Amino acid sequence: MTLNQLNYVITIAEQGSINKAAQQLYISQPSLTSAVQELEKELGIVLFHRSGRGVTLTNDGGEFLLYAKQLYGQYEEILDKYGKNGSLKKKFGVSAQHYSFAVKAFVDMAKQFDMLKYEFAMRETRTAEVIRDVSTMKSEIGVLYLSDFNRKSLEKLLRTAGLEFHPLAKCRAYVYLWKGHPLAGQAAISFEQLRPYPCLAFEQGDNSSFYLAEEILSTNEYPRIIRANDRATMLNLMVGLGGYTLCSGIISQELNGNDFTAIPFQEDEENHNSIMEIGYVVRKNTFLSKMGELYIEALKEALKNSDSKDTQL
């Protein structure tokens, strides 16, 4: 039994004529008759009474028609939703550490599509969840960084998750703080200068390994540390408490505004600066969608146009 045969039975019943049904289905009358006879033989019942005035359903045919309409109706719903011209919105998602440039790239990508036809998701989240989201195909692309400190551990996690890392840019660490901060006018800021102020770090959940931290020098002993779980809260804490964070320095003033600044971190004998290699992760042996390709291009452009003066692309 095929879906075509179900459609044939439904159409014949509606038209009351094999000839009219054949015209509507764009097939020959002998082909339609043969298809129905084959179905009757397979089922072991007679579906239609045939006469010179047309066809009518038998009792068995009437009962079968109820099931045929239900089954074929579900098939049509699937086509309406998932077919070539279906109404199902195509999905595209990105999971990233808390980077404004990653959001800026997402905005630039999304503007190129009709959002009535697509379902987009931009997830700023924890490092482990970036890896998990891409591994489980919740997101197509993940954005994070590697450094000498975390590289070995994160590369192991990526291999286990079936992911591969593609580098995009390298940069030294910066101190990110509010422009009204007492240190905002410095050309460079050392760890010793930062001691009186609270260090701000993104929460990494129960999986709070130092290697998953989004900030460099995560193993240092900070006399004052406050953890946040989103970028807006982090910015509010910078203003309200004079906090700071150690980051890539690649920021989007278009999204974050002009009230914050990134100042080079000045290393010393105990606290060395770290080269942060920013890139994206995808599942191995997969091809990027059109949206994925455009997002990577927008990401490269956002990094290229950043305010960080030592970013290497």
N, C-alpha and C positions, 0 to 999 in steps of 0.2 A: 504494500500500500504506500502510495506516495502523496505528497502534499498536492501535486497537480491533480491527482484523482479525486482528492477531497474537494478541491476547487471545482472540478467538473461536476460532481454530484450536486454541490450547492447551487451552481449556476443553472443546471438543468431544472432543479426543483423550483428556482425562482422564475425561470422563463416558461416552464410547462411544455417545453418543446426542445428536442435534441437539435433540430435544425437552427432555431434561434440561438440556442446556447453555443453552438459551433460558430456561428457568425460573431457572437460577442467575444468568444475566446480566441478567435482568429485561427481556428484549426478546421480541418475537413470533418464533415459529418461522419464518414466511415471511421476515421481515427478516434473521434469522440466515442462513438458506439463501441468500438473495440476496447477502449480504455475502461469503460464502465463494465463491460462484460467480463474483462479480466479481474476487475475488483470484485464483482459479484461471485465469480468462481473462487477467488481467494477467501472471501468471507463465508461462502456457503449459503448466501441468502440472495433473494431477488429484491432489488432496490426500487424498480419502477414497473408499473403496469404500462404497456405500450398499446396504443390504439391509433386509429386514423386521425383522431382529433388531438393527438399529442401524448404526453406521458403524465402519469400521476404516481405519487409515492405509495408503495406498499406499507403495511404496518411496520415491517422490519425496516423499510427504507425511511419512514418517518422517525423511528427511534434512532437510527444511524445518523440521520441528518443533524439531530441535536448535538451529538458528540462531534460530528464533522465541523459544525459551525464553531463550537467551542475551541477545538484544536486549531483550526485554521485561523480563527480570530486571534489566538495567542501568537501564532506565527506572524500575522500581519503587524501586531503590536511590536514584536521584536524588530521587524523590518523598519517600522516607523521610527524606532528609537536608535537602532544600531546600524541601519542600512546606509548606503552611500548618500542618500538624501535625507537621512534620518534627523530627528530633532535632538538626539543626544549631544550634549556639548563635549567637545574634545577637551581633555584635561592636560594641564601642564603645571608642574610645581617645582619650586626651588627651596632647598633648606640650607641655611647659612648660619655661621656664627654671626655675632651682632655687628654687622658692617653696614654703614650707611651707603657706601658705594655699591654694595650688592643690591640694595633696595633701589638705588638710582638706576642701575642697569635693568632691573626688572620693570621699572616704570617705563623706561625707554622702549623696551621690548614689547610690553603689553599695548602701548599706544599704536602699534603697527597692526593690531588685529581688532576685529569686530567682537567686542566682549559679549555680545548676545549669543555668539556661536562658541565661545570658549569658557572654560571654568579654570581660572588661574588661582594659584596658591603661592604666597611668599611667606616662608616660615623662618623667622629668626629664632634660633633655638640652641640647645646645648650641643657641645661637640659630639657626644655619643649619639645623640638623636639625629644629627646631620648624617652620620654614617649609617644609622639604622634606617632612616627615611629613604635614602638612595638604595640601600641594599634590598629593601622590601618593595621598591618601586613606588613608594608613596610620593617621592619627588624624583624627577629625572636627573637633577644636578644638585650637588652639594658644594658649598664654598667654605673653605677653612685654610689654615696655614700650617706649615711645617717649619721647624727650626732645629738647630743642632741638639737642643734639649729634648724635644718631643718626637723627633723624626723616627727613631727606631721603634718606639712603642706604637705610634700612630700608623706607620707603614705596616706593622704586623696586624693591627686591627683592620686596616683596609684590605689586606690580602685575605684575611679570614672571612670578611664580608663580601668578597668577590668584587672589590672595587679597585680602580686605578686612579692615581693622582696626576693631574696635568698642571704643571706650574705656569703661572702667568706673570708674576712680578716679584721682585725682591726689594726689601726695604729695611732700614734700621728702625729700632723702636723709638717711639715718641712718648712724651708725657702729654696727655690730653686733659685739659682743664678749662674752667670758666675764665673768660677774659678779665673778670673782676678779681681773680685770684692774686694774692700778693706776689706769686712767682711768674705771673703771666708775661711780664716784660723781659724776662731772662732770655739770653741767646741760646742757652742750654741749661738743663737742670740735672743735678746729681741726685743720687739716692739719699745722700746725707741731708740735702736741702728739703727732701720730701718727708723726712721723718716726723715733723710736727703735724702733718696733715693726714687725714684718713685715706687709705688706699681703697679704691672701689674695684670689685671683681664680680664677674658674672657667676652665678651659681651653676654648678654642674650636677646637681642632684645627688642621689645616693652614690653614684659612680664618680666620686670626687677626687679622682687621681690627679696628681700634679700635672701629668702629661696631657690631660684633657683641658687644662686651663686655657683661656683665651688671651691671657696676659703673660708677658715674659716675667722672669724672676719670681715665679709662683712658689718657689721653695723658700724664699726669704722670710725672715721673721718680721712681720709688720706689727708695730705696737698698736696701730689702729687700722682695722679693716672692716669694711661693710660690704656685704654681698647683695646683689640685685639680680632680678631675673628678666629685666627688659631694658631697652636702651633709653626709653623716656624717663624711667625712674633713675637711671644712672646720671642722666643730664640734670635732673632736678637735685640730686644729691651733690653734684658738683657746685651748683649755685647755692644751695641751702647750707651745706656743711664744709665747703671749700675742699671737697674731695678731688681726687685725680685717678686716672687709670693709665696703664702703660699699654700702648697699642701700636698699630702700624702707622698711624699718622695720616692715613689715606681717608679723607673724610669728604662728605658732600655737603657743602654749605647750602646748596639749594634745598636740602631736606633738613639739615640740622640747624640752619640759621647761622648768623654771624657772631653769636654770643660766645663761641667757644674757640679755642686755639690749640694747635698741636706744636709742641716745642721739643727739639731733639733731646733725647736722653743722653746725659754725659756719663760715660762709664768710668769706673775706677778699678783698682786692683782686685777688689772683692766682687764687684758688681759689673760684669762685662755686658756691653751692649750685645744684642742678639739680632742676627739676620733673620727676618721673617720672610718665608717664601709662600706667597699667597697663590692659591690655585683652586681648581675645581675637581671634584671627584664624580665619576660616573661608573656604572656597572661595566665590567669587562665585556669585550666582544659585542658591544651594542652600538647602534648608530643613533646620533642625535636627531630628534625631530626638528622640523623647521623652526619651531619656537626655541628649541634648545640651541640651535646654531645661532639664531639672532641674539639670544641672551648672552652667549659667550662673546659675540662681537661687541655687544653693548657693555659687557663687563670689562673687556680690554679697553674700550674707549673711556669708561669711567676711571679706570686706573691711570690711563695715559693723561687724563685731564685733571688729576688730583693735585692738591696743593703741596703734597710731599715733594721736597726738592731732590731727594736722593733715591726715588723709586726707580728701579731698573726693570724695564719690560723685556 
